Amino acid sequence: MASQSATKSRASSIGTHGAQELPSVIVDSYNVEAKDDEGFVGDRASRRAFHEILENWRKPLRKLGTDPFGDEDSEEIGKSRLDEILASGDAEAAAVIQSAVEEFAQELALVARRFLRLKAWDKTERIVVGGGFRHSRIGELAIARADLILKADETKIDLVPIRNHPDEAALIGCCHLAPGWIFEGHDSILTVDIGGTNMRVGVVEPNVKKSKDLSKASVWKSKLWRHADDAPKRDEAVGELIEMLRDLARRAEKEGLKLAPFIGIACPGKIEEDGSIDKGAQNLPGNWESSKFNLPKLVAEGLPEIGGHETTVLMHNDAVVQGLSEVPFMGDVKRWGAFTIGTGLGNARYTNRSAVEK
């Protein structure tokens, strides 16, 4: 069984957990908990915030007995149903949703302005928006409307949806944690995306022969476990995660794929160099912020070898990694950021290394 120091040494030969300098970008900041008089700024642009806004627009209609959603809890109305109503449903219900989207867009624009005032976010030229909320028509409209609001007040920023499906963006982004040479002689890589509700593992094909910048990277297979439904203990959750990785590794080998001896992990929280989590993992099952808990070490022990080579595991913040999937498409700017709208608002800011090294 590998020691923690040995695991750290292997990772250091390729990179460090939560690294500021990555192969293509410098991570200027992430997991920022910006505050104002009302609390954490990011809370104003979360999935929960949207449902609270929706609820507020329903209240006056409920008093009149004309709420088109009846007794249904706003939190329980899913994105797909909201999209359907907005497209072709009851006019009054659609109007309620439109009002909520508009107000949420105003909040998102406000949050973007607050982040742009931060020193670490100075001169940001573009913000890509990911997370589960983005994968909906209401999410796309809110992002587009917030972009228009910012442009109308002459804030020089582009606010755009992330290109890849939010379920795949972090898996693809994990490829950008590894140096390019690790893909030589290999055509796939194991990746992990951990969230407060789900854990997803995948086999990603970097497709570097088609494009060295990983712009053609795609998810070959993935597995999802909604751990929030099972309420596991921490060790049970880690055990399930490792078994999911083993299963995908077996399937990849059976199909003739050559997995690189590397696993990239996207995880909520402030990731320390040794692989521990300082803060921000409170939504995960059990105590993931203990100094004695080291997920990369446990994953490396669970899959000590891949393809006959010792496994290296690197972990970074989930918002950072999801944003990394956009690296190939950010060549026209120097500094850019990422928001992920989910339970909270994840955030990361980057400077392209090509811009720094010129």
C-alpha positions as CSV (number, residue, x, y, z in Angstrom):
1,M,0.0,0.0,0.0
2,A,1.5,3.4,-1.0
3,S,2.2,5.9,1.7
4,Q,0.8,9.4,1.6
5,S,4.3,10.8,0.9
6,A,4.9,8.3,-1.9
7,T,1.5,9.3,-3.4
8,K,2.4,13.0,-3.2
9,S,5.8,12.3,-4.8
10,R,4.2,10.5,-7.8
11,A,1.8,13.4,-8.2
12,S,4.6,16.0,-7.9
13,S,6.4,14.4,-10.9
14,I,3.4,15.4,-13.0
15,G,1.8,18.2,-11.0
16,T,0.3,19.0,-7.6
17,H,-3.2,18.8,-6.2
18,G,-5.0,22.1,-6.5
19,A,-2.1,23.5,-8.5
20,Q,-2.0,27.2,-9.5
21,E,0.1,26.5,-12.6
22,L,-1.5,24.0,-15.0
23,P,-0.2,22.9,-18.4
24,S,-2.3,25.6,-20.3
25,V,-3.4,28.1,-17.7
26,I,-2.5,29.8,-14.4
27,V,-5.4,29.5,-11.9
28,D,-5.5,33.0,-10.5
29,S,-8.2,32.2,-8.0
30,Y,-11.0,29.8,-7.2
31,N,-13.7,29.0,-4.6
32,V,-13.8,32.7,-3.7
33,E,-16.4,33.4,-1.0
34,A,-17.1,37.1,-1.9
35,K,-19.5,38.8,0.6
36,D,-21.7,41.9,0.7
37,D,-24.2,43.2,3.3
38,E,-26.6,40.4,2.4
39,G,-24.1,37.5,2.8
40,F,-22.2,35.5,0.2
41,V,-22.6,37.1,-3.2
42,G,-22.6,33.7,-5.0
43,D,-25.7,32.6,-3.2
44,R,-27.7,35.1,-5.3
45,A,-27.0,33.1,-8.4
46,S,-27.5,29.6,-7.3
47,R,-30.1,27.0,-8.2
48,R,-31.7,27.6,-4.8
49,A,-31.8,31.3,-5.5
50,F,-33.7,30.7,-8.8
51,H,-36.3,28.6,-7.0
52,E,-36.7,31.2,-4.3
53,I,-37.3,33.9,-7.0
54,L,-39.8,31.6,-8.7
55,E,-41.6,31.2,-5.4
56,N,-41.7,34.9,-4.8
57,W,-43.4,35.4,-8.2
58,R,-46.0,32.8,-7.3
59,K,-47.0,34.4,-4.0
60,P,-49.3,37.1,-5.3
61,L,-51.1,34.7,-7.5
62,R,-51.4,32.2,-4.7
63,K,-53.2,34.8,-2.5
64,L,-55.7,35.3,-5.3
65,G,-56.1,31.5,-5.7
66,T,-54.8,31.6,-9.3
67,D,-51.3,30.1,-8.9
68,P,-50.9,28.1,-12.2
69,F,-48.6,25.7,-10.3
70,G,-51.2,24.9,-7.6
71,D,-49.8,23.5,-4.4
72,E,-46.6,22.2,-5.9
73,D,-43.4,23.2,-4.1
74,S,-41.2,25.5,-6.2
75,E,-38.1,23.4,-5.3
76,E,-39.8,20.3,-6.7
77,I,-40.5,21.8,-10.2
78,G,-37.7,20.5,-12.4
79,K,-35.8,22.3,-15.2
80,S,-37.3,20.1,-17.9
81,R,-40.9,20.9,-16.8
82,L,-40.1,24.6,-16.6
83,D,-38.7,24.5,-20.1
84,E,-41.8,22.8,-21.4
85,I,-44.1,25.3,-19.8
86,L,-42.0,28.2,-21.1
87,A,-42.1,26.8,-24.6
88,S,-45.8,25.8,-25.0
89,G,-47.6,25.7,-21.7
90,D,-50.1,27.8,-19.9
91,A,-49.5,31.5,-20.6
92,E,-49.8,32.6,-17.0
93,A,-47.4,29.9,-15.8
94,A,-45.0,30.9,-18.7
95,A,-45.2,34.5,-17.6
96,V,-44.2,33.5,-14.0
97,I,-41.2,31.6,-15.3
98,Q,-40.2,34.5,-17.6
99,S,-40.4,36.9,-14.7
100,A,-38.2,34.5,-12.6
101,V,-35.7,34.2,-15.4
102,E,-35.4,38.0,-15.8
103,E,-34.9,38.6,-12.1
104,F,-32.4,35.7,-11.9
105,A,-30.5,37.2,-14.9
106,Q,-30.3,40.6,-13.0
107,E,-28.8,38.8,-10.0
108,L,-26.3,36.9,-12.2
109,A,-25.2,40.1,-13.8
110,L,-24.8,41.7,-10.4
111,V,-22.7,38.8,-9.2
112,A,-20.5,39.0,-12.3
113,R,-19.9,42.7,-11.6
114,R,-19.0,42.0,-8.0
115,F,-16.5,39.4,-9.0
116,L,-15.0,41.7,-11.6
117,R,-14.2,44.2,-8.9
118,L,-12.0,41.6,-7.1
119,K,-8.3,42.0,-7.6
120,A,-7.9,38.4,-8.8
121,W,-10.6,38.9,-11.4
122,D,-9.2,42.2,-12.8
123,K,-9.2,42.5,-16.6
124,T,-11.4,39.4,-17.0
125,E,-12.6,39.3,-20.6
126,R,-15.0,36.4,-20.6
127,I,-16.9,34.2,-18.2
128,V,-18.2,30.8,-19.2
129,V,-21.2,29.5,-17.2
130,G,-21.6,25.8,-16.5
131,G,-23.3,23.7,-13.8
132,G,-26.6,21.8,-14.0
133,F,-28.7,25.0,-14.3
134,R,-27.0,25.9,-17.6
135,H,-28.3,22.7,-19.2
136,S,-31.9,24.0,-19.6
137,R,-33.6,26.6,-21.7
138,I,-34.3,28.7,-18.7
139,G,-30.6,28.6,-17.8
140,E,-29.6,29.5,-21.3
141,L,-32.0,32.4,-21.4
142,A,-30.8,33.7,-18.0
143,I,-27.2,33.6,-19.1
144,A,-28.0,35.4,-22.4
145,R,-30.1,38.0,-20.7
146,A,-27.4,38.6,-18.0
147,D,-24.9,39.0,-20.9
148,L,-27.1,41.7,-22.5
149,I,-27.6,43.5,-19.1
150,L,-23.8,43.7,-18.7
151,K,-23.2,44.9,-22.2
152,A,-26.0,47.5,-21.8
153,D,-24.2,49.1,-18.8
154,E,-20.9,48.9,-20.8
155,T,-19.3,46.2,-18.7
156,K,-16.7,44.8,-21.0
157,I,-17.2,41.1,-20.5
158,D,-18.7,38.2,-22.5
159,L,-21.0,35.9,-20.5
160,V,-21.5,32.6,-22.4
161,P,-22.7,29.1,-21.7
162,I,-20.1,26.4,-21.4
163,R,-19.8,24.4,-24.7
164,N,-19.8,20.8,-23.3
165,H,-22.8,19.2,-21.6
166,P,-22.5,20.0,-17.9
167,D,-22.5,16.3,-17.1
168,E,-19.4,15.9,-19.3
169,A,-17.5,19.2,-19.0
170,A,-15.6,18.3,-15.7
171,L,-14.8,14.9,-17.0
172,I,-13.2,16.4,-20.1
173,G,-11.7,19.2,-18.1
174,C,-9.7,16.6,-16.1
175,C,-7.6,16.0,-19.2
176,H,-6.2,19.5,-18.8
177,L,-4.8,18.6,-15.4
178,A,-2.3,16.2,-17.1
179,P,0.7,17.3,-19.2
180,G,0.4,16.5,-22.9
181,W,3.1,13.8,-22.9
182,I,1.1,11.5,-20.7
183,F,-1.2,10.8,-23.6
184,E,1.6,9.5,-25.8
185,G,0.9,5.8,-26.3
186,H,-2.5,6.1,-24.7
187,D,-5.9,6.9,-26.1
188,S,-8.0,7.3,-23.0
189,I,-8.0,8.4,-19.4
190,L,-10.1,7.9,-16.3
191,T,-11.8,10.9,-14.8
192,V,-14.0,11.7,-11.9
193,D,-16.5,14.5,-11.2
194,I,-17.8,14.7,-7.6
195,G,-20.7,16.8,-6.6
196,G,-23.0,17.4,-3.6
197,T,-25.7,15.2,-5.2
198,N,-23.9,12.9,-7.7
199,M,-20.6,11.2,-8.4
200,R,-19.8,10.6,-12.0
201,V,-16.8,8.7,-13.4
202,G,-15.8,8.5,-17.1
203,V,-13.4,7.3,-19.7
204,V,-12.4,10.3,-21.8
205,E,-10.7,10.0,-25.2
206,P,-8.4,13.0,-25.6
207,N,-8.2,12.5,-29.4
208,V,-4.9,14.3,-29.5
209,K,-4.2,12.9,-33.0
210,K,-7.2,14.9,-34.2
211,S,-6.3,18.0,-32.1
212,K,-3.4,18.4,-29.7
213,D,-5.2,21.2,-27.8
214,L,-7.9,18.6,-26.6
215,S,-10.6,20.4,-28.4
216,K,-11.8,17.1,-29.8
217,A,-11.8,15.3,-26.4
218,S,-15.0,13.3,-25.8
219,V,-16.5,11.0,-23.1
220,W,-16.4,7.4,-24.3
221,K,-18.4,6.0,-21.3
222,S,-19.5,7.3,-18.0
223,K,-21.3,6.0,-14.9
224,L,-23.4,8.0,-12.5
225,W,-24.2,7.4,-8.8
226,R,-26.7,9.7,-7.1
227,H,-25.2,9.4,-3.6
228,A,-27.7,11.9,-2.1
229,D,-30.4,9.2,-2.5
230,D,-28.4,6.6,-0.6
231,A,-27.0,8.8,2.2
232,P,-23.8,6.7,2.5
233,K,-21.0,7.1,5.0
234,R,-17.8,8.7,3.7
235,D,-15.9,5.4,3.5
236,E,-18.9,3.8,1.7
237,A,-18.9,6.6,-0.8
238,V,-15.2,6.3,-1.5
239,G,-15.6,2.5,-1.9
240,E,-18.4,2.9,-4.4
241,L,-16.4,5.5,-6.3
242,I,-13.4,3.2,-6.6
243,E,-15.6,0.3,-7.7
244,M,-17.1,2.5,-10.4
245,L,-13.5,3.3,-11.6
246,R,-12.5,-0.3,-11.6
247,D,-15.6,-1.3,-13.6
248,L,-14.9,1.4,-16.3
249,A,-11.2,0.4,-16.4
250,R,-12.3,-3.2,-17.1
251,R,-14.7,-2.2,-19.8
252,A,-12.1,0.0,-21.5
253,E,-9.6,-2.8,-21.4
254,K,-12.1,-5.2,-22.9
255,E,-12.8,-2.8,-25.7
256,G,-9.1,-2.4,-26.5
257,L,-8.6,1.1,-25.2
258,K,-5.2,2.0,-23.8
259,L,-5.8,3.9,-20.6
260,A,-3.1,6.3,-19.4
261,P,-1.9,5.5,-15.8
262,F,-3.5,8.7,-14.6
263,I,-6.8,9.7,-12.9
264,G,-8.1,13.2,-12.8
265,I,-10.6,14.2,-10.1
266,A,-12.8,17.3,-9.9
267,C,-14.0,17.8,-6.3
268,P,-15.7,20.7,-4.4
269,G,-13.7,22.7,-2.0
270,K,-10.3,24.3,-1.5
271,I,-7.9,21.6,-2.5
272,E,-4.6,21.5,-0.7
273,E,-1.3,20.5,-2.3
274,D,-1.2,17.2,-0.4
275,G,-4.7,16.2,-1.6
276,S,-6.6,17.1,1.5
277,I,-9.6,19.5,1.4
278,D,-9.4,22.6,3.5
279,K,-13.0,23.8,3.2
280,G,-16.1,23.8,0.9
281,A,-16.9,20.1,0.9
282,Q,-19.7,20.3,3.4
283,N,-22.3,18.9,0.9
284,L,-20.4,15.6,0.5
285,P,-21.2,12.5,2.5
286,G,-19.3,12.5,5.8
287,N,-16.4,14.7,6.8
288,W,-14.2,15.2,3.7
289,E,-12.4,18.2,5.3
290,S,-10.5,16.1,7.9
291,S,-6.7,16.4,7.6
292,K,-6.6,12.6,7.9
293,F,-8.8,12.1,4.8
294,N,-7.0,12.0,1.5
295,L,-9.1,11.0,-1.5
296,P,-6.4,10.9,-4.1
297,K,-4.4,8.6,-1.9
298,L,-7.3,6.3,-1.4
299,V,-8.1,6.2,-5.1
300,A,-4.4,5.4,-5.9
301,E,-4.5,2.6,-3.4
302,G,-7.8,1.3,-4.9
303,L,-6.3,1.3,-8.5
304,P,-2.5,1.0,-7.9
305,E,-1.8,0.2,-11.5
306,I,-3.3,0.9,-14.9
307,G,-2.0,-0.9,-17.9
308,G,1.0,-2.2,-15.9
309,H,2.1,1.2,-14.8
310,E,1.8,2.9,-11.4
311,T,-1.2,5.1,-11.2
312,T,-0.9,8.9,-10.6
313,V,-4.0,10.7,-9.3
314,L,-4.4,14.5,-9.4
315,M,-7.3,16.4,-7.9
316,H,-8.5,20.0,-8.3
317,N,-11.6,22.1,-7.5
318,D,-14.7,21.1,-9.5
319,A,-15.4,24.6,-10.8
320,V,-11.7,24.9,-11.9
321,V,-11.9,21.6,-13.7
322,Q,-15.2,22.2,-15.4
323,G,-13.9,25.5,-16.7
324,L,-10.7,23.8,-18.0
325,S,-12.9,22.1,-20.6
326,E,-13.0,25.5,-22.3
327,V,-9.3,26.0,-22.6
328,P,-9.1,25.1,-26.3
329,F,-11.6,27.8,-27.1
330,M,-10.1,30.7,-25.1
331,G,-7.1,31.5,-27.3
332,D,-8.6,34.9,-28.3
333,V,-8.5,36.2,-24.7
334,K,-5.9,36.4,-22.0
335,R,-7.9,36.3,-18.8
336,W,-11.2,34.5,-18.4
337,G,-13.3,33.0,-15.7
338,A,-15.9,30.3,-15.0
339,F,-19.1,30.2,-12.9
340,T,-20.8,26.9,-12.2
341,I,-24.5,27.3,-11.1
342,G,-25.6,24.5,-8.9
343,T,-26.3,24.1,-5.2
344,G,-24.0,27.2,-4.8
345,L,-22.0,29.2,-7.3
346,G,-18.6,27.7,-8.1
347,N,-16.0,30.1,-9.5
348,A,-12.6,30.1,-11.0
349,R,-10.4,32.7,-12.8
350,Y,-7.6,31.8,-15.3
351,T,-4.8,33.5,-17.2
352,N,-3.7,31.7,-20.4
353,R,0.0,30.7,-20.0
354,S,0.5,31.5,-23.7
355,A,-0.3,35.1,-22.8
356,V,2.1,35.2,-19.8
357,E,5.0,33.5,-21.6
358,K,5.0,35.8,-24.7
